[in-house]
Amino acid sequence: MRLLVTGVEGYIGCVLAPYLQARGHDITGLDTGFYREGWLFSDRGLVPTFPRFVNKDIRQITADDLRGIDAVVHLAELSNDPLGENNPELTFQINHQASVRLAELAKAAGAKRFVYMSSCSVYGVGQGSEAMTEKSPTNPQTAYAKCKTLVERDLTPMATAAFSPTFMRNATAYGASPRMRFDIVLNNLAALAATTGKIVMTSDGTPWRPLVHILDICEAIACVLEAPKDAIHAQTFNVGHNEDNYQVREIAQIVAETFPGCELTFGPSGGDNRSYRVSFDKIHSQLPGYKCSWTARKGAEQLKNVFDRIGMTRDTFEARPFTRLKQLKYLSATGQIDDAFFWKF
Protein backbone atom coordinates (compact mmCIF):
# COMPACT_ATOMS: atom_id res chain seq x y z
CA MET A 1 0.00 0.00 0.00
CA ARG A 2 1.02 3.63 -0.49
CA LEU A 3 0.82 5.12 2.99
CA LEU A 4 0.98 8.61 4.45
CA VAL A 5 2.25 8.44 8.03
CA THR A 6 1.84 11.71 9.94
CA GLY A 7 4.03 12.41 12.95
CA VAL A 8 6.82 10.40 11.36
CA GLU A 9 9.54 12.19 13.36
CA GLY A 10 7.85 11.46 16.68
CA TYR A 11 8.42 8.86 19.38
CA ILE A 12 6.30 6.19 17.67
CA GLY A 13 6.41 7.49 14.11
CA CYS A 14 10.17 7.23 13.62
CA VAL A 15 9.97 3.52 14.50
CA LEU A 16 6.64 2.87 12.74
CA ALA A 17 7.67 4.09 9.28
CA PRO A 18 10.60 1.67 8.83
CA TYR A 19 8.52 -1.07 10.48
CA LEU A 20 5.89 -0.68 7.76
CA GLN A 21 8.52 -0.33 5.03
CA ALA A 22 9.96 -3.67 6.10
CA ARG A 23 6.54 -5.21 5.47
CA GLY A 24 6.59 -3.96 1.88
CA HIS A 25 4.57 -0.76 2.16
CA ASP A 26 5.52 2.43 0.31
CA ILE A 27 5.79 5.20 2.92
CA THR A 28 5.61 8.97 2.73
CA GLY A 29 6.20 10.60 6.09
CA LEU A 30 4.91 13.98 7.24
CA ASP A 31 5.94 15.99 10.30
CA THR A 32 6.25 19.64 11.32
CA GLY A 33 9.57 19.01 13.08
CA PHE A 34 8.98 20.26 16.64
CA TYR A 35 11.06 17.43 18.15
CA ARG A 36 13.70 17.02 15.47
CA GLU A 37 16.39 18.11 17.90
CA GLY A 38 15.84 15.07 20.08
CA TRP A 39 17.76 11.97 18.92
CA LEU A 40 18.83 9.74 21.79
CA PHE A 41 20.58 6.87 20.02
CA SER A 42 20.95 5.13 16.66
CA ASP A 43 19.90 1.54 16.10
CA ARG A 44 19.71 -0.01 12.65
CA GLY A 45 17.50 -2.71 14.09
CA LEU A 46 14.79 -0.22 15.05
CA VAL A 47 15.29 2.35 12.29
CA PRO A 48 17.07 0.73 9.33
CA THR A 49 15.80 3.19 6.72
CA PHE A 50 14.05 6.53 6.46
CA PRO A 51 10.95 7.24 4.35
CA ARG A 52 10.29 10.02 1.89
CA PHE A 53 9.44 13.04 3.97
CA VAL A 54 7.17 16.09 3.79
CA ASN A 55 7.98 18.87 6.28
CA LYS A 56 4.55 20.35 6.95
CA ASP A 57 2.06 21.10 9.73
CA ILE A 58 -1.06 18.92 9.51
CA ARG A 59 -3.16 22.11 9.42
CA GLN A 60 -1.49 22.98 6.12
CA ILE A 61 -1.99 19.67 4.33
CA THR A 62 -3.56 19.97 0.88
CA ALA A 63 -5.23 17.57 -1.50
CA ASP A 64 -1.94 17.31 -3.40
CA ASP A 65 -0.26 15.76 -0.35
CA LEU A 66 -2.80 12.92 -0.45
CA ARG A 67 -2.89 12.20 -4.16
CA GLY A 68 -2.31 8.50 -4.83
CA ILE A 69 -2.34 7.53 -1.13
CA ASP A 70 -4.11 4.25 -0.27
CA ALA A 71 -4.24 4.81 3.48
CA VAL A 72 -3.34 7.34 6.16
CA VAL A 73 -1.88 6.50 9.57
CA HIS A 74 -2.43 9.59 11.69
CA LEU A 75 -0.20 10.16 14.74
CA ALA A 76 0.62 13.88 14.43
CA GLU A 77 -1.14 15.68 17.25
CA LEU A 78 -0.16 17.50 20.44
CA SER A 79 0.78 14.38 22.21
CA ASN A 80 -0.07 14.24 25.90
CA ASP A 81 -2.24 15.60 28.70
CA PRO A 82 0.10 18.32 30.09
CA LEU A 83 0.80 19.67 26.61
CA GLY A 84 -2.89 19.68 25.76
CA GLU A 85 -3.82 21.50 28.97
CA ASN A 86 -1.16 24.15 28.30
CA ASN A 87 -3.43 25.66 25.60
CA PRO A 88 -6.76 23.79 25.35
CA GLU A 89 -8.15 25.97 22.55
CA LEU A 90 -5.13 25.35 20.35
CA THR A 91 -5.24 21.66 21.25
CA PHE A 92 -8.79 21.47 19.88
CA GLN A 93 -7.75 23.25 16.69
CA ILE A 94 -4.90 20.83 16.03
CA ASN A 95 -6.01 17.55 17.57
CA HIS A 96 -9.70 17.74 16.69
CA GLN A 97 -10.36 20.10 13.79
CA ALA A 98 -7.17 19.44 11.81
CA SER A 99 -7.50 15.67 12.28
CA VAL A 100 -11.07 15.67 10.97
CA ARG A 101 -10.06 17.86 8.02
CA LEU A 102 -7.21 15.44 7.22
CA ALA A 103 -9.65 12.54 7.14
CA GLU A 104 -12.00 14.50 4.87
CA LEU A 105 -9.16 15.27 2.46
CA ALA A 106 -8.00 11.65 2.52
CA LYS A 107 -11.48 10.38 1.73
CA ALA A 108 -11.92 12.90 -1.08
CA ALA A 109 -8.54 11.87 -2.52
CA GLY A 110 -9.60 8.23 -2.69
CA ALA A 111 -7.78 6.79 0.32
CA LYS A 112 -9.38 3.52 1.39
CA ARG A 113 -8.32 3.44 5.06
CA PHE A 114 -7.67 5.96 7.81
CA VAL A 115 -5.98 4.61 10.94
CA TYR A 116 -6.42 7.04 13.81
CA MET A 117 -4.24 6.93 16.91
CA SER A 118 -6.65 7.41 19.77
CA SER A 119 -5.91 6.63 23.42
CA CYS A 120 -7.15 4.67 26.42
CA SER A 121 -7.13 8.03 28.21
CA VAL A 122 -10.64 8.51 26.79
CA TYR A 123 -11.84 6.28 29.66
CA GLY A 124 -10.60 8.84 32.17
CA VAL A 125 -11.76 7.71 35.58
CA GLY A 126 -12.70 4.07 35.89
CA GLN A 127 -12.87 1.58 38.69
CA GLY A 128 -9.72 -0.45 39.12
CA SER A 129 -11.72 -3.67 39.36
CA GLU A 130 -13.66 -3.04 36.14
CA ALA A 131 -11.82 -3.46 32.85
CA MET A 132 -12.97 -0.92 30.28
CA THR A 133 -13.98 -2.31 26.89
CA GLU A 134 -14.48 -0.53 23.61
CA LYS A 135 -18.19 -0.33 24.51
CA SER A 136 -17.61 1.25 27.93
CA PRO A 137 -18.65 4.91 28.36
CA THR A 138 -15.87 7.38 27.77
CA ASN A 139 -15.07 9.91 30.47
CA PRO A 140 -12.20 12.09 29.21
CA GLN A 141 -10.60 14.32 31.84
CA THR A 142 -8.32 16.51 29.69
CA ALA A 143 -8.38 18.46 26.43
CA TYR A 144 -6.13 15.80 24.90
CA ALA A 145 -8.52 12.98 25.75
CA LYS A 146 -11.63 15.00 24.84
CA CYS A 147 -10.20 15.62 21.38
CA LYS A 148 -9.70 11.89 20.90
CA THR A 149 -13.39 11.25 21.59
CA LEU A 150 -14.43 14.08 19.26
CA VAL A 151 -12.34 12.76 16.36
CA GLU A 152 -13.78 9.26 16.87
CA ARG A 153 -17.29 10.77 16.92
CA ASP A 154 -16.79 12.83 13.75
CA LEU A 155 -14.98 10.20 11.69
CA THR A 156 -17.38 7.35 12.40
CA PRO A 157 -20.18 8.68 10.13
CA MET A 158 -17.61 9.23 7.36
CA ALA A 159 -17.31 5.47 6.91
CA THR A 160 -18.57 4.26 3.52
CA ALA A 161 -18.11 1.22 1.34
CA ALA A 162 -14.98 2.93 -0.04
CA PHE A 163 -13.56 4.51 3.15
CA SER A 164 -12.76 2.71 6.40
CA PRO A 165 -11.71 4.65 9.50
CA THR A 166 -10.28 2.59 12.37
CA PHE A 167 -9.69 3.88 15.89
CA MET A 168 -6.72 2.60 17.89
CA ARG A 169 -7.07 3.35 21.59
CA ASN A 170 -3.48 2.82 22.65
CA ALA A 171 -2.55 2.09 26.23
CA THR A 172 0.23 4.25 27.66
CA ALA A 173 3.24 3.65 25.44
CA TYR A 174 6.70 2.67 26.62
CA GLY A 175 9.94 1.39 25.13
CA ALA A 176 13.08 2.58 23.39
CA SER A 177 12.90 4.94 20.41
CA PRO A 178 15.58 7.16 18.90
CA ARG A 179 13.08 10.03 19.26
CA MET A 180 12.75 9.25 22.94
CA ARG A 181 10.09 10.53 25.32
CA PHE A 182 10.73 10.76 29.04
CA ASP A 183 7.34 12.27 29.90
CA ILE A 184 5.51 8.91 29.94
CA VAL A 185 5.45 6.75 33.00
CA LEU A 186 7.66 3.70 32.43
CA ASN A 187 10.25 5.59 30.38
CA ASN A 188 10.36 8.34 33.01
CA LEU A 189 10.83 5.93 35.90
CA ALA A 190 13.52 4.00 34.01
CA ALA A 191 15.47 7.18 33.29
CA LEU A 192 15.21 8.24 36.95
CA ALA A 193 16.50 4.84 38.05
CA ALA A 194 19.38 4.95 35.56
CA THR A 195 20.54 8.51 36.29
CA THR A 196 19.78 9.00 40.01
CA GLY A 197 19.56 5.51 41.46
CA LYS A 198 16.27 6.53 43.07
CA ILE A 199 12.57 6.51 42.27
CA VAL A 200 10.84 8.90 44.66
CA MET A 201 7.11 8.65 44.01
CA THR A 202 5.13 11.76 44.90
CA SER A 203 1.97 9.66 45.29
CA ASP A 204 1.09 6.24 46.63
CA GLY A 205 1.01 4.85 43.09
CA THR A 206 -2.41 3.25 43.42
CA PRO A 207 -3.98 4.49 40.12
CA TRP A 208 -4.23 1.90 37.36
CA ARG A 209 -2.59 2.34 33.98
CA PRO A 210 -2.52 -0.03 31.00
CA LEU A 211 0.80 -0.11 29.14
CA VAL A 212 1.83 -1.13 25.63
CA HIS A 213 5.24 -1.25 23.97
CA ILE A 214 5.68 0.94 20.88
CA LEU A 215 6.58 -2.08 18.75
CA ASP A 216 3.30 -3.73 19.75
CA ILE A 217 1.55 -0.52 18.64
CA CYS A 218 3.41 -0.74 15.31
CA GLU A 219 2.28 -4.35 14.92
CA ALA A 220 -1.35 -3.38 15.60
CA ILE A 221 -1.21 -0.68 12.93
CA ALA A 222 0.32 -3.08 10.40
CA CYS A 223 -2.37 -5.67 11.13
CA VAL A 224 -5.13 -3.09 10.64
CA LEU A 225 -3.67 -1.98 7.31
CA GLU A 226 -3.35 -5.59 6.10
CA ALA A 227 -6.60 -7.02 7.53
CA PRO A 228 -9.72 -7.73 5.47
CA LYS A 229 -11.94 -4.67 5.35
CA ASP A 230 -14.75 -6.30 7.32
CA ALA A 231 -12.44 -6.82 10.29
CA ILE A 232 -11.46 -3.16 10.68
CA HIS A 233 -14.22 -1.06 9.05
CA ALA A 234 -15.31 1.67 11.52
CA GLN A 235 -13.94 -0.46 14.36
CA THR A 236 -12.40 0.66 17.65
CA PHE A 237 -9.62 -1.39 19.24
CA ASN A 238 -8.00 -1.04 22.63
CA VAL A 239 -4.31 -1.65 21.87
CA GLY A 240 -2.31 -3.64 24.40
CA HIS A 241 -2.79 -6.86 26.32
CA ASN A 242 -4.47 -7.72 29.59
CA GLU A 243 -1.28 -8.69 31.40
CA ASP A 244 0.04 -5.12 31.10
CA ASN A 245 -2.63 -3.52 33.29
CA TYR A 246 -0.70 -2.23 36.31
CA GLN A 247 -1.00 0.05 39.26
CA VAL A 248 1.64 2.76 38.92
CA ARG A 249 3.38 1.42 42.04
CA GLU A 250 3.78 -1.95 40.30
CA ILE A 251 5.40 -0.26 37.30
CA ALA A 252 7.80 1.49 39.67
CA GLN A 253 8.63 -1.80 41.38
CA ILE A 254 9.36 -3.51 38.05
CA VAL A 255 11.69 -0.67 37.04
CA ALA A 256 13.44 -0.58 40.41
CA GLU A 257 14.08 -4.33 40.21
CA THR A 258 15.52 -3.95 36.70
CA PHE A 259 18.08 -1.32 37.75
CA PRO A 260 20.25 -2.88 40.50
CA GLY A 261 20.55 -0.80 43.65
CA CYS A 262 17.66 1.51 42.80
CA GLU A 263 15.87 2.89 45.88
CA LEU A 264 12.07 3.13 45.68
CA THR A 265 9.85 5.22 47.96
CA PHE A 266 6.18 6.19 47.81
CA GLY A 267 4.32 9.31 48.87
CA PRO A 268 0.75 10.07 49.97
CA SER A 269 -2.37 9.55 47.91
CA GLY A 270 -2.03 11.84 44.90
CA GLY A 271 -4.39 14.27 43.21
CA ASP A 272 -4.42 12.58 39.79
CA ASN A 273 -7.82 10.90 39.56
CA ARG A 274 -7.18 9.18 36.22
CA SER A 275 -7.30 5.47 36.93
CA TYR A 276 -8.51 2.73 34.64
CA ARG A 277 -7.97 -0.91 33.76
CA VAL A 278 -8.62 -1.90 30.16
CA SER A 279 -9.74 -5.08 28.42
CA PHE A 280 -7.78 -5.98 25.29
CA ASP A 281 -9.83 -9.05 24.45
CA LYS A 282 -11.28 -7.59 21.25
CA ILE A 283 -8.03 -6.81 19.45
CA HIS A 284 -6.63 -10.28 20.20
CA SER A 285 -9.78 -12.08 19.10
CA GLN A 286 -10.92 -9.95 16.15
CA LEU A 287 -7.83 -8.39 14.52
CA PRO A 288 -6.27 -11.10 12.33
CA GLY A 289 -2.69 -11.96 13.22
CA TYR A 290 -2.30 -9.59 16.14
CA LYS A 291 -0.39 -10.49 19.27
CA CYS A 292 1.79 -8.59 21.72
CA SER A 293 5.43 -9.55 22.12
CA TRP A 294 6.44 -7.24 24.97
CA THR A 295 5.87 -6.90 28.71
CA ALA A 296 6.68 -4.03 31.04
CA ARG A 297 9.62 -5.96 32.50
CA LYS A 298 11.03 -6.75 29.06
CA GLY A 299 10.61 -3.09 28.10
CA ALA A 300 12.42 -1.92 31.23
CA GLU A 301 15.28 -4.29 30.38
CA GLN A 302 15.39 -2.89 26.83
CA LEU A 303 15.69 0.64 28.20
CA LYS A 304 18.43 -0.39 30.64
CA ASN A 305 20.41 -1.90 27.77
CA VAL A 306 20.09 1.30 25.72
CA PHE A 307 20.98 3.53 28.67
CA ASP A 308 24.03 1.40 29.48
CA ARG A 309 25.16 1.51 25.86
CA ILE A 310 24.95 5.29 25.49
CA GLY A 311 26.15 6.22 28.99
CA MET A 312 22.83 7.82 29.93
CA THR A 313 23.21 10.96 32.09
CA ARG A 314 20.81 13.07 34.08
CA ASP A 315 21.46 16.05 31.76
CA THR A 316 20.29 13.96 28.82
CA PHE A 317 17.25 12.69 30.75
CA GLU A 318 16.22 16.26 31.61
CA ALA A 319 17.01 17.74 28.17
CA ARG A 320 14.03 19.57 26.73
CA PRO A 321 13.72 17.72 23.38
CA PHE A 322 12.71 14.54 25.22
CA THR A 323 9.79 16.16 27.07
CA ARG A 324 7.03 17.49 24.83
CA LEU A 325 5.90 20.45 26.92
CA LYS A 326 9.46 21.64 27.64
CA GLN A 327 10.35 21.63 23.95
CA LEU A 328 7.29 23.54 22.77
CA LYS A 329 7.69 26.12 25.55
CA TYR A 330 11.29 26.59 24.42
CA LEU A 331 10.31 27.02 20.76
CA SER A 332 7.70 29.57 21.81
CA ALA A 333 9.97 31.47 24.24
CA THR A 334 12.72 31.76 21.62
CA GLY A 335 10.32 33.07 18.97
CA GLN A 336 10.67 30.09 16.65
CA ILE A 337 6.94 29.33 16.68
CA ASP A 338 4.06 31.76 17.07
CA ASP A 339 1.09 31.60 19.45
CA ALA A 340 -0.67 29.18 17.10
CA PHE A 341 2.39 26.87 16.98
CA PHE A 342 3.24 27.70 13.38
CA TRP A 343 6.94 28.10 12.53
CA LYS A 344 7.95 31.73 12.07
CA PHE A 345 10.95 31.04 9.88
C-alpha positions as CSV (number, residue, x, y, z in Angstrom):
1,M,0.0,0.0,0.0
2,R,1.0,3.6,-0.5
3,L,0.8,5.1,3.0
4,L,1.0,8.6,4.4
5,V,2.3,8.4,8.0
6,T,1.8,11.7,9.9
7,G,4.0,12.4,12.9
8,V,6.8,10.4,11.4
9,E,9.5,12.2,13.4
10,G,7.9,11.5,16.7
11,Y,8.4,8.9,19.4
12,I,6.3,6.2,17.7
13,G,6.4,7.5,14.1
14,C,10.2,7.2,13.6
15,V,10.0,3.5,14.5
16,L,6.6,2.9,12.7
17,A,7.7,4.1,9.3
18,P,10.6,1.7,8.8
19,Y,8.5,-1.1,10.5
20,L,5.9,-0.7,7.8
21,Q,8.5,-0.3,5.0
22,A,10.0,-3.7,6.1
23,R,6.5,-5.2,5.5
24,G,6.6,-4.0,1.9
25,H,4.6,-0.8,2.2
26,D,5.5,2.4,0.3
27,I,5.8,5.2,2.9
28,T,5.6,9.0,2.7
29,G,6.2,10.6,6.1
30,L,4.9,14.0,7.2
31,D,5.9,16.0,10.3
32,T,6.2,19.6,11.3
33,G,9.6,19.0,13.1
34,F,9.0,20.3,16.6
35,Y,11.1,17.4,18.1
36,R,13.7,17.0,15.5
37,E,16.4,18.1,17.9
38,G,15.8,15.1,20.1
39,W,17.8,12.0,18.9
40,L,18.8,9.7,21.8
41,F,20.6,6.9,20.0
42,S,20.9,5.1,16.7
43,D,19.9,1.5,16.1
44,R,19.7,0.0,12.6
45,G,17.5,-2.7,14.1
46,L,14.8,-0.2,15.0
47,V,15.3,2.3,12.3
48,P,17.1,0.7,9.3
49,T,15.8,3.2,6.7
50,F,14.0,6.5,6.5
51,P,11.0,7.2,4.3
52,R,10.3,10.0,1.9
53,F,9.4,13.0,4.0
54,V,7.2,16.1,3.8
55,N,8.0,18.9,6.3
56,K,4.5,20.3,6.9
57,D,2.1,21.1,9.7
58,I,-1.1,18.9,9.5
59,R,-3.2,22.1,9.4
60,Q,-1.5,23.0,6.1
61,I,-2.0,19.7,4.3
62,T,-3.6,20.0,0.9
63,A,-5.2,17.6,-1.5
64,D,-1.9,17.3,-3.4
65,D,-0.3,15.8,-0.4
66,L,-2.8,12.9,-0.4
67,R,-2.9,12.2,-4.2
68,G,-2.3,8.5,-4.8
69,I,-2.3,7.5,-1.1
70,D,-4.1,4.2,-0.3
71,A,-4.2,4.8,3.5
72,V,-3.3,7.3,6.2
73,V,-1.9,6.5,9.6
74,H,-2.4,9.6,11.7
75,L,-0.2,10.2,14.7
76,A,0.6,13.9,14.4
77,E,-1.1,15.7,17.3
78,L,-0.2,17.5,20.4
79,S,0.8,14.4,22.2
80,N,-0.1,14.2,25.9
81,D,-2.2,15.6,28.7
82,P,0.1,18.3,30.1
83,L,0.8,19.7,26.6
84,G,-2.9,19.7,25.8
85,E,-3.8,21.5,29.0
86,N,-1.2,24.1,28.3
87,N,-3.4,25.7,25.6
88,P,-6.8,23.8,25.4
89,E,-8.2,26.0,22.6
90,L,-5.1,25.4,20.3
91,T,-5.2,21.7,21.2
92,F,-8.8,21.5,19.9
93,Q,-7.8,23.3,16.7
94,I,-4.9,20.8,16.0
95,N,-6.0,17.5,17.6
96,H,-9.7,17.7,16.7
97,Q,-10.4,20.1,13.8
98,A,-7.2,19.4,11.8
99,S,-7.5,15.7,12.3
100,V,-11.1,15.7,11.0
101,R,-10.1,17.9,8.0
102,L,-7.2,15.4,7.2
103,A,-9.7,12.5,7.1
104,E,-12.0,14.5,4.9
105,L,-9.2,15.3,2.5
106,A,-8.0,11.6,2.5
107,K,-11.5,10.4,1.7
108,A,-11.9,12.9,-1.1
109,A,-8.5,11.9,-2.5
110,G,-9.6,8.2,-2.7
111,A,-7.8,6.8,0.3
112,K,-9.4,3.5,1.4
113,R,-8.3,3.4,5.1
114,F,-7.7,6.0,7.8
115,V,-6.0,4.6,10.9
116,Y,-6.4,7.0,13.8
117,M,-4.2,6.9,16.9
118,S,-6.7,7.4,19.8
119,S,-5.9,6.6,23.4
120,C,-7.2,4.7,26.4
121,S,-7.1,8.0,28.2
122,V,-10.6,8.5,26.8
123,Y,-11.8,6.3,29.7
124,G,-10.6,8.8,32.2
125,V,-11.8,7.7,35.6
126,G,-12.7,4.1,35.9
127,Q,-12.9,1.6,38.7
128,G,-9.7,-0.4,39.1
129,S,-11.7,-3.7,39.4
130,E,-13.7,-3.0,36.1
131,A,-11.8,-3.5,32.8
132,M,-13.0,-0.9,30.3
133,T,-14.0,-2.3,26.9
134,E,-14.5,-0.5,23.6
135,K,-18.2,-0.3,24.5
136,S,-17.6,1.3,27.9
137,P,-18.7,4.9,28.4
138,T,-15.9,7.4,27.8
139,N,-15.1,9.9,30.5
140,P,-12.2,12.1,29.2
141,Q,-10.6,14.3,31.8
142,T,-8.3,16.5,29.7
143,A,-8.4,18.5,26.4
144,Y,-6.1,15.8,24.9
145,A,-8.5,13.0,25.8
146,K,-11.6,15.0,24.8
147,C,-10.2,15.6,21.4
148,K,-9.7,11.9,20.9
149,T,-13.4,11.2,21.6
150,L,-14.4,14.1,19.3
151,V,-12.3,12.8,16.4
152,E,-13.8,9.3,16.9
153,R,-17.3,10.8,16.9
154,D,-16.8,12.8,13.8
155,L,-15.0,10.2,11.7
156,T,-17.4,7.3,12.4
157,P,-20.2,8.7,10.1
158,M,-17.6,9.2,7.4
159,A,-17.3,5.5,6.9
160,T,-18.6,4.3,3.5
161,A,-18.1,1.2,1.3
162,A,-15.0,2.9,0.0
163,F,-13.6,4.5,3.2
164,S,-12.8,2.7,6.4
165,P,-11.7,4.6,9.5
166,T,-10.3,2.6,12.4
167,F,-9.7,3.9,15.9
168,M,-6.7,2.6,17.9
169,R,-7.1,3.3,21.6
170,N,-3.5,2.8,22.6
171,A,-2.5,2.1,26.2
172,T,0.2,4.3,27.7
173,A,3.2,3.6,25.4
174,Y,6.7,2.7,26.6
175,G,9.9,1.4,25.1
176,A,13.1,2.6,23.4
177,S,12.9,4.9,20.4
178,P,15.6,7.2,18.9
179,R,13.1,10.0,19.3
180,M,12.8,9.3,22.9
181,R,10.1,10.5,25.3
182,F,10.7,10.8,29.0
183,D,7.3,12.3,29.9
184,I,5.5,8.9,29.9
185,V,5.4,6.8,33.0
186,L,7.7,3.7,32.4
187,N,10.2,5.6,30.4
188,N,10.4,8.3,33.0
189,L,10.8,5.9,35.9
190,A,13.5,4.0,34.0
191,A,15.5,7.2,33.3
192,L,15.2,8.2,36.9
193,A,16.5,4.8,38.1
194,A,19.4,5.0,35.6
195,T,20.5,8.5,36.3
196,T,19.8,9.0,40.0
197,G,19.6,5.5,41.5
198,K,16.3,6.5,43.1
199,I,12.6,6.5,42.3
200,V,10.8,8.9,44.7
201,M,7.1,8.6,44.0
202,T,5.1,11.8,44.9
203,S,2.0,9.7,45.3
204,D,1.1,6.2,46.6
205,G,1.0,4.8,43.1
206,T,-2.4,3.3,43.4
207,P,-4.0,4.5,40.1
208,W,-4.2,1.9,37.4
209,R,-2.6,2.3,34.0
210,P,-2.5,0.0,31.0
211,L,0.8,-0.1,29.1
212,V,1.8,-1.1,25.6
213,H,5.2,-1.2,24.0
214,I,5.7,0.9,20.9
215,L,6.6,-2.1,18.7
216,D,3.3,-3.7,19.7
217,I,1.6,-0.5,18.6
218,C,3.4,-0.7,15.3
219,E,2.3,-4.4,14.9
220,A,-1.3,-3.4,15.6
221,I,-1.2,-0.7,12.9
222,A,0.3,-3.1,10.4
223,C,-2.4,-5.7,11.1
224,V,-5.1,-3.1,10.6
225,L,-3.7,-2.0,7.3
226,E,-3.3,-5.6,6.1
227,A,-6.6,-7.0,7.5
228,P,-9.7,-7.7,5.5
229,K,-11.9,-4.7,5.3
230,D,-14.8,-6.3,7.3
231,A,-12.4,-6.8,10.3
232,I,-11.5,-3.2,10.7
233,H,-14.2,-1.1,9.0
234,A,-15.3,1.7,11.5
235,Q,-13.9,-0.5,14.4
236,T,-12.4,0.7,17.6
237,F,-9.6,-1.4,19.2
238,N,-8.0,-1.0,22.6
239,V,-4.3,-1.6,21.9
240,G,-2.3,-3.6,24.4
241,H,-2.8,-6.9,26.3
242,N,-4.5,-7.7,29.6
243,E,-1.3,-8.7,31.4
244,D,0.0,-5.1,31.1
245,N,-2.6,-3.5,33.3
246,Y,-0.7,-2.2,36.3
247,Q,-1.0,0.1,39.3
248,V,1.6,2.8,38.9
249,R,3.4,1.4,42.0
250,E,3.8,-2.0,40.3
251,I,5.4,-0.3,37.3
252,A,7.8,1.5,39.7
253,Q,8.6,-1.8,41.4
254,I,9.4,-3.5,38.0
255,V,11.7,-0.7,37.0
256,A,13.4,-0.6,40.4
257,E,14.1,-4.3,40.2
258,T,15.5,-4.0,36.7
259,F,18.1,-1.3,37.8
260,P,20.2,-2.9,40.5
261,G,20.5,-0.8,43.7
262,C,17.7,1.5,42.8
263,E,15.9,2.9,45.9
264,L,12.1,3.1,45.7
265,T,9.8,5.2,48.0
266,F,6.2,6.2,47.8
267,G,4.3,9.3,48.9
268,P,0.8,10.1,50.0
269,S,-2.4,9.6,47.9
270,G,-2.0,11.8,44.9
271,G,-4.4,14.3,43.2
272,D,-4.4,12.6,39.8
273,N,-7.8,10.9,39.6
274,R,-7.2,9.2,36.2
275,S,-7.3,5.5,36.9
276,Y,-8.5,2.7,34.6
277,R,-8.0,-0.9,33.8
278,V,-8.6,-1.9,30.2
279,S,-9.7,-5.1,28.4
280,F,-7.8,-6.0,25.3
281,D,-9.8,-9.0,24.5
282,K,-11.3,-7.6,21.2
283,I,-8.0,-6.8,19.4
284,H,-6.6,-10.3,20.2
285,S,-9.8,-12.1,19.1
286,Q,-10.9,-10.0,16.1
287,L,-7.8,-8.4,14.5
288,P,-6.3,-11.1,12.3
289,G,-2.7,-12.0,13.2
290,Y,-2.3,-9.6,16.1
291,K,-0.4,-10.5,19.3
292,C,1.8,-8.6,21.7
293,S,5.4,-9.6,22.1
294,W,6.4,-7.2,25.0
295,T,5.9,-6.9,28.7
296,A,6.7,-4.0,31.0
297,R,9.6,-6.0,32.5
298,K,11.0,-6.8,29.1
299,G,10.6,-3.1,28.1
300,A,12.4,-1.9,31.2
301,E,15.3,-4.3,30.4
302,Q,15.4,-2.9,26.8
303,L,15.7,0.6,28.2
304,K,18.4,-0.4,30.6
305,N,20.4,-1.9,27.8
306,V,20.1,1.3,25.7
307,F,21.0,3.5,28.7
308,D,24.0,1.4,29.5
309,R,25.2,1.5,25.9
310,I,24.9,5.3,25.5
311,G,26.1,6.2,29.0
312,M,22.8,7.8,29.9
313,T,23.2,11.0,32.1
314,R,20.8,13.1,34.1
315,D,21.5,16.0,31.8
316,T,20.3,14.0,28.8
317,F,17.3,12.7,30.8
318,E,16.2,16.3,31.6
319,A,17.0,17.7,28.2
320,R,14.0,19.6,26.7
321,P,13.7,17.7,23.4
322,F,12.7,14.5,25.2
323,T,9.8,16.2,27.1
324,R,7.0,17.5,24.8
325,L,5.9,20.4,26.9
326,K,9.5,21.6,27.6
327,Q,10.4,21.6,24.0
328,L,7.3,23.5,22.8
329,K,7.7,26.1,25.5
330,Y,11.3,26.6,24.4
331,L,10.3,27.0,20.8
332,S,7.7,29.6,21.8
333,A,10.0,31.5,24.2
334,T,12.7,31.8,21.6
335,G,10.3,33.1,19.0
336,Q,10.7,30.1,16.6
337,I,6.9,29.3,16.7
338,D,4.1,31.8,17.1
339,D,1.1,31.6,19.5
340,A,-0.7,29.2,17.1
341,F,2.4,26.9,17.0
342,F,3.2,27.7,13.4
343,W,6.9,28.1,12.5
344,K,7.9,31.7,12.1
345,F,10.9,31.0,9.9
